[in-house]
Amino acid sequence: MRKISESTVTRLSQYYRILNDLIENNVETVSSSEIAQINSITAAQVRKDLSFFGSFGKRGLGYKTRELKETIAGILGLHKKWNVALVGFGNIGRALLLYDEFKKQGFYIQAIFEVDENKIGSTIHGVDILHVNDAPQVLLSKEIEIIIIAVPAKSAQKVIDFFVGLGIKAFLNFASTSIHVPKGVIVKNENMSIELEALTYFLTNK
Amino acid sequence: MRKISESTVTRLSQYYRILNDLIENNVETVSSSEIAQINSITAAQVRKDLSFFGSFGKRGLGYKTRELKETIAGILGLHKKWNVALVGFGNIGRALLLYDEFKKQGFYIQAIFEVDENKIGSTIHGVDILHVNDAPQVLLSKEIEIIIIAVPAKSAQKVIDFFVGLGIKAFLNFASTSIHVPKGVIVKNENMSIELEALTYFLTNK
């Protein structure tokens, strides 16, 4: 398969959610312009994105919602359950543990790692808070492939280096600091103030 | 000024953070390839993004970090303080109230709106939790221009419609559902599971 851009992957995730909604509402086919309208992009972009993966739609008939949803799920790797560990159990970590969307999409937080002795040893919503030193065994036994970083910015690089050393290749990082990782490892940075800046750009330049 | 794409705006926010870090470390000039390296994109992309706004860099000399930072701040509308209201004070709302990055970038949560009578009337970290019915007066008196939506998915559209009716033009939405707004209003959707899907795409197709 051709390598596709990060923004295409993001749009596929959005199409996937739109298709989910349509299927829940018993809609069986959808056109690229309908997908585009919900997503506020162009129909041509939708067709281009989907054409990367072969031709699904029939001209004039649109896409079959279930078939397209399953294909996108396959591309995004959503046909399996993913085991995730959360590092850091402060305000953001706590909100993420309770974030319904993760489980809905097949992401299961299986362990929480901390260094705060007051938190270690508790079980919150069925998930144990463990010392980060236990990570080598726990990552293996729980088959964890993705780590969510919710530690203070000043510790983030050190924590990520530690988990890269244990063979983890994918991180979702909530700490707002530049992170360096070796080739073959991916870090997605989640910074809520960056999203707000897209709004202030709009408000300033409208 | 030419209209720039959403992804360019996001990259400008990233450059802004890189420049901030460099300035804190007393770095006075930076080349496009250095910015690119930190950001894992191409130097050509950095030059292209910055060229939208006139020519700052001198060939061979790079960009002056302070000057470039101030210019980007101006483009993104970060030279002023922005007053924000948070709607919904559940797990995500609570984490956002304590999210340091907002204040650091000039975003001030000035009010929290709720419908839960048990929460209304309290003051958390100096911010009052008010009934949503008080919004018309509070938005005016606190000069609120941006609303963060942290309500359940099933209420999100209704809540956004209400605030659009009160003249709000910019929303950051944490509820995972498709939102429709009239022209001239912008909604940025923050969905943490979409970021995870970029990781599972990578892990599946690497």
Chai-1 contact restraints between the chains, C-beta under 6 A:
chainA,res_idxA,chainB,res_idxB,connection_type,confidence,min_distance_angstrom,max_distance_angstrom,comment,restraint_id
A,S7,B,S7,contact,1.0,0.0,6.0,A-B,restraint_1
A,V9,B,A198,contact,1.0,0.0,6.0,A-B,restraint_2
A,V9,B,Y201,contact,1.0,0.0,6.0,A-B,restraint_3
A,S13,B,I194,contact,1.0,0.0,6.0,A-B,restraint_4
A,S13,B,E197,contact,1.0,0.0,6.0,A-B,restraint_5
A,I38,B,S178,contact,1.0,0.0,6.0,A-B,restraint_6
A,L76,B,E197,contact,1.0,0.0,6.0,A-B,restraint_7
A,L76,B,T200,contact,1.0,0.0,6.0,A-B,restraint_8
A,L76,B,Y201,contact,1.0,0.0,6.0,A-B,restraint_9
A,G77,B,T200,contact,1.0,0.0,6.0,A-B,restraint_10
A,G77,B,Y201,contact,1.0,0.0,6.0,A-B,restraint_11
A,G77,B,T204,contact,1.0,0.0,6.0,A-B,restraint_12
A,W82,B,T200,contact,1.0,0.0,6.0,A-B,restraint_13
A,N91,B,A95,contact,1.0,0.0,6.0,A-B,restraint_14
A,N91,B,L98,contact,1.0,0.0,6.0,A-B,restraint_15
A,I92,B,A95,contact,1.0,0.0,6.0,A-B,restraint_16
A,A95,B,N91,contact,1.0,0.0,6.0,A-B,restraint_17
A,A95,B,I92,contact,1.0,0.0,6.0,A-B,restraint_18
A,A95,B,A95,contact,1.0,0.0,6.0,A-B,restraint_19
A,L98,B,N91,contact,1.0,0.0,6.0,A-B,restraint_20
A,E101,B,S176,contact,1.0,0.0,6.0,A-B,restraint_21
A,E101,B,S193,contact,1.0,0.0,6.0,A-B,restraint_22
A,F102,B,S193,contact,1.0,0.0,6.0,A-B,restraint_23
A,Q105,B,S193,contact,1.0,0.0,6.0,A-B,restraint_24
A,F107,B,L196,contact,1.0,0.0,6.0,A-B,restraint_25
A,I146,B,L199,contact,1.0,0.0,6.0,A-B,restraint_26
A,A170,B,L199,contact,1.0,0.0,6.0,A-B,restraint_27
A,A170,B,L203,contact,1.0,0.0,6.0,A-B,restraint_28
A,L172,B,E195,contact,1.0,0.0,6.0,A-B,restraint_29
A,L172,B,L196,contact,1.0,0.0,6.0,A-B,restraint_30
A,S176,B,E101,contact,1.0,0.0,6.0,A-B,restraint_31
A,S178,B,I38,contact,1.0,0.0,6.0,A-B,restraint_32
A,I186,B,F202,contact,1.0,0.0,6.0,A-B,restraint_33
A,K188,B,E195,contact,1.0,0.0,6.0,A-B,restraint_34
A,K188,B,A198,contact,1.0,0.0,6.0,A-B,restraint_35
A,E190,B,E195,contact,1.0,0.0,6.0,A-B,restraint_36
A,S193,B,E101,contact,1.0,0.0,6.0,A-B,restraint_37
A,S193,B,F102,contact,1.0,0.0,6.0,A-B,restraint_38
A,S193,B,Q105,contact,1.0,0.0,6.0,A-B,restraint_39
A,I194,B,S13,contact,1.0,0.0,6.0,A-B,restraint_40
A,E195,B,L172,contact,1.0,0.0,6.0,A-B,restraint_41
A,E195,B,K188,contact,1.0,0.0,6.0,A-B,restraint_42
A,E195,B,E190,contact,1.0,0.0,6.0,A-B,restraint_43
A,L196,B,F107,contact,1.0,0.0,6.0,A-B,restraint_44
A,L196,B,L172,contact,1.0,0.0,6.0,A-B,restraint_45
A,E197,B,S13,contact,1.0,0.0,6.0,A-B,restraint_46
A,E197,B,L76,contact,1.0,0.0,6.0,A-B,restraint_47
A,A198,B,V9,contact,1.0,0.0,6.0,A-B,restraint_48
A,A198,B,K188,contact,1.0,0.0,6.0,A-B,restraint_49
A,L199,B,I146,contact,1.0,0.0,6.0,A-B,restraint_50
A,L199,B,A170,contact,1.0,0.0,6.0,A-B,restraint_51
A,T200,B,L76,contact,1.0,0.0,6.0,A-B,restraint_52
A,T200,B,G77,contact,1.0,0.0,6.0,A-B,restraint_53
A,T200,B,W82,contact,1.0,0.0,6.0,A-B,restraint_54
A,Y201,B,V9,contact,1.0,0.0,6.0,A-B,restraint_55
A,Y201,B,L76,contact,1.0,0.0,6.0,A-B,restraint_56
A,Y201,B,G77,contact,1.0,0.0,6.0,A-B,restraint_57
A,F202,B,I186,contact,1.0,0.0,6.0,A-B,restraint_58
A,L203,B,A170,contact,1.0,0.0,6.0,A-B,restraint_59
A,T204,B,G77,contact,1.0,0.0,6.0,A-B,restraint_60
